[in-house]
Amino acid sequence: MTLYRRPAFYIPPYNYCDRWCERCAIDKTRCLLYQTEMDDRLHREIDGQGEPGPEETLRKISDDVRQAIRLVEEQAKDMGIDLKEASAAAPPPPSRPPADLRDATAIARASMAFVREHGKDFPEEAEVLRRMSILAGPKLGRAAGAAEDDEISQADAILQAQAAHRALAETLAAFESAGRKRPGVLDGYLELLALLRRVLGEIEESWLRRPHPLLEPLDGAAWWGPLRDVTPTLKNLRR
């Protein structure tokens, strides 16, 4: 926690949150992600629908991506930015993912294996593993792909790497909790625990210790910086 920072000015928190809204203390009236998901949940209840299945979930993800693209295009137009020119000037993606991203993927797979085998015996720890272990890979992937010549992008990248670090730290804590409750249950996961500790250390050295003028030390547990009113954007939600 001593290495964690938050934005000194407005950087949307949606990229670097952990998507666990129930335990989040952020002002929900200023969180577009929360408002969007609550709008979708409300309409599902009104329509008498249950939890979405895999196909519907994929369709929802696709719709969210299109919505995000439309919002970015509108904002870029207002700012006078030509997205085609910006895309053409962007560096090519790396030929293979960085080591920490590959390690995060391995951690997620091993964590899900533990949940399948022992989840019923450790329901609280399993809930943390289900939510947290899968976050680190996407966060680190987006952080690694941030534009190096843009201060805001780099600040957002550090914050996303920080979110990955928090997720992996909670993943490690969940495993350690299960081990305390039942000594020996982690005998087959010692390499995973060592990998978790190593990746946490690498993120600290590569990202959390990186200086940045737009970030400041955390004040308590508030990981977000200044927020703004999202009311104008809510007009894009379904009626």
C-alpha positions in Angstrom: 0.0 0.0 0.0 2.9 2.4 0.6 3.7 2.3 -3.1 0.1 2.9 -4.3 -0.9 6.2 -5.8 -3.9 8.0 -7.2 -4.4 10.6 -9.9 -3.8 14.2 -8.9 -6.4 15.3 -11.5 -9.2 13.6 -13.3 -8.4 10.3 -15.0 -11.5 8.1 -15.4 -11.3 5.3 -12.9 -13.0 2.7 -15.1 -9.8 1.2 -16.5 -8.1 0.8 -13.1 -11.0 -0.4 -10.9 -11.5 -4.0 -9.9 -15.2 -4.2 -10.9 -16.2 -5.3 -7.3 -18.8 -2.6 -6.9 -20.4 -4.0 -3.7 -17.3 -3.2 -1.7 -16.3 0.0 -3.5 -16.6 3.4 -1.6 -16.5 5.5 -4.7 -19.4 7.9 -5.3 -21.6 5.8 -7.6 -23.3 8.8 -9.1 -19.9 9.7 -10.6 -19.0 6.3 -11.9 -20.1 5.7 -15.5 -19.2 2.0 -15.4 -21.5 1.4 -12.4 -24.3 3.5 -13.8 -24.1 1.6 -17.1 -24.1 -1.8 -15.5 -27.0 -0.9 -13.1 -29.0 0.4 -16.1 -28.5 -3.0 -17.8 -29.4 -4.9 -14.6 -32.6 -2.8 -14.1 -33.8 -3.4 -17.7 -33.1 -7.2 -17.3 -35.3 -7.2 -14.2 -38.0 -5.1 -15.9 -38.0 -7.6 -18.8 -38.2 -10.6 -16.5 -34.8 -11.9 -17.6 -32.4 -13.9 -15.4 -28.7 -13.8 -15.4 -27.2 -13.6 -18.9 -25.8 -16.8 -20.4 -22.4 -17.1 -22.2 -23.7 -16.1 -25.6 -25.5 -13.1 -24.2 -22.5 -12.1 -22.1 -20.3 -12.1 -25.3 -22.9 -10.0 -27.1 -23.0 -7.6 -24.1 -19.2 -7.3 -24.3 -19.4 -6.6 -28.0 -22.1 -3.9 -27.4 -20.0 -2.3 -24.7 -17.0 -2.1 -27.0 -19.1 -0.4 -29.7 -20.5 2.0 -27.1 -17.0 2.8 -25.9 -15.8 3.3 -29.5 -18.7 5.7 -30.2 -18.0 7.7 -27.0 -14.3 7.9 -27.9 -15.1 9.0 -31.4 -17.4 11.7 -30.1 -14.8 13.0 -27.7 -12.1 13.0 -30.3 -14.3 14.9 -32.7 -15.0 17.5 -30.0 -11.2 17.8 -29.3 -10.4 18.0 -33.1 -8.4 14.8 -33.1 -8.2 12.7 -36.2 -8.3 9.1 -34.9 -7.2 7.6 -38.2 -4.0 9.6 -38.2 -3.4 8.8 -34.5 -3.9 5.1 -35.3 -1.5 5.2 -38.2 1.2 6.8 -36.1 0.9 4.3 -33.2 3.7 1.8 -32.8 3.0 -1.8 -33.8 2.0 -4.2 -31.0 4.7 -6.5 -29.6 5.1 -9.9 -31.3 4.4 -11.7 -28.0 3.0 -10.6 -24.6 5.5 -9.5 -21.9 6.6 -12.0 -19.3 4.5 -10.5 -16.5 1.4 -10.8 -18.7 2.1 -14.4 -19.5 2.7 -15.1 -15.8 -0.5 -13.4 -14.9 -2.4 -15.7 -17.3 -0.7 -18.7 -15.7 -1.7 -17.5 -12.3 -5.4 -17.1 -13.3 -5.5 -20.6 -14.8 -3.9 -22.2 -11.6 -6.3 -20.2 -9.4 -9.3 -21.4 -11.3 -8.0 -25.0 -11.0 -7.8 -24.5 -7.2 -11.4 -23.1 -7.1 -12.7 -26.1 -9.1 -10.9 -28.5 -6.7 -11.4 -26.8 -3.4 -13.9 -23.9 -3.9 -16.7 -25.6 -1.9 -14.4 -25.9 1.1 -13.2 -22.3 1.0 -16.2 -20.2 -0.2 -14.8 -16.8 0.9 -11.4 -17.4 -0.6 -12.9 -18.9 -3.8 -15.0 -15.7 -4.3 -11.8 -13.6 -4.1 -10.0 -15.9 -6.5 -12.8 -15.9 -9.0 -12.9 -12.1 -9.1 -9.3 -11.1 -8.6 -7.1 -13.7 -10.2 -8.4 -13.0 -13.7 -8.0 -9.2 -13.5 -4.2 -9.0 -13.6 -3.7 -10.2 -17.1 -6.0 -7.7 -18.9 -4.8 -4.8 -16.7 -1.1 -5.6 -17.4 -1.8 -6.1 -21.1 -3.4 -2.6 -21.4 -0.7 -1.1 -19.3 2.1 -2.5 -21.5 0.3 -1.2 -24.6 0.0 2.5 -23.4 1.6 5.2 -25.5 5.0 6.0 -24.1 5.0 9.7 -25.3 1.7 10.6 -23.6 1.7 11.5 -19.9 -1.9 10.7 -19.3 -1.6 7.3 -21.0 1.4 6.5 -18.9 -0.3 7.6 -15.7 -3.3 5.4 -16.6 -0.9 2.5 -17.3 0.7 2.8 -13.9 -2.7 2.8 -12.3 -3.8 -0.2 -14.2 -0.6 -2.0 -13.2 -1.4 -1.0 -9.6 -4.9 -2.5 -10.0 -3.2 -5.7 -11.2 -0.9 -5.6 -8.2 -3.8 -5.2 -5.8 -5.6 -8.1 -7.5 -2.6 -10.4 -7.3 -2.0 -9.4 -3.7 -5.6 -10.4 -2.8 -5.1 -13.6 -4.8 -2.0 -14.5 -2.7 -3.8 -13.5 0.5 -6.7 -15.8 -0.4 -4.4 -18.7 -0.9 -2.6 -18.0 2.3 -5.9 -17.9 4.2 -6.9 -21.3 2.8 -3.6 -22.7 3.8 -4.0 -21.4 7.4 -7.5 -23.0 7.6 -6.3 -26.4 6.3 -2.5 -27.0 6.5 -1.3 -29.0 3.5 -4.0 -27.9 1.1 -1.4 -25.7 -0.8 1.2 -28.5 -1.1 0.5 -28.7 -4.8 0.5 -25.0 -5.3 3.9 -24.0 -3.9 5.2 -23.0 -7.3 2.2 -20.9 -7.9 2.7 -19.0 -4.6 6.3 -18.4 -5.5 5.2 -17.1 -8.9 2.7 -14.8 -7.3 5.3 -13.3 -5.0 7.8 -12.9 -7.9 5.2 -11.1 -10.2 4.2 -8.8 -7.4 7.8 -7.8 -6.9 8.3 -7.3 -10.6 5.2 -5.0 -10.8 6.5 -3.0 -7.9 9.9 -2.5 -9.5 8.6 -1.9 -13.1 5.5 0.1 -12.4 4.8 1.2 -8.8 8.2 2.7 -8.2 8.1 4.6 -11.5 7.8 8.4 -10.8 5.0 10.3 -12.5 4.0 14.0 -12.0 0.3 13.3 -12.4 0.1 10.8 -9.6 0.2 11.3 -5.8 0.4 9.0 -2.8 -2.9 7.5 -1.6 -4.8 9.3 1.1 -6.2 6.4 3.1 -7.8 3.8 0.9 -9.2 6.1 -1.8 -7.5 4.9 -5.0 -9.4 7.2 -7.3 -8.5 10.9 -7.9 -10.9 13.8 -8.5 -14.2 12.7 -10.1 -16.5 14.5 -12.4 -20.2 14.5 -13.1 -21.1 11.7 -15.6 -24.7 12.9 -16.0 -24.2 14.2 -19.6 -22.9 10.8 -20.7 -25.8 9.0 -19.2 -28.0 10.2 -22.1 -26.4 7.4 -24.1 -28.0 4.8 -21.8 -31.2 3.0 -22.8 -34.5 4.6 -22.1 
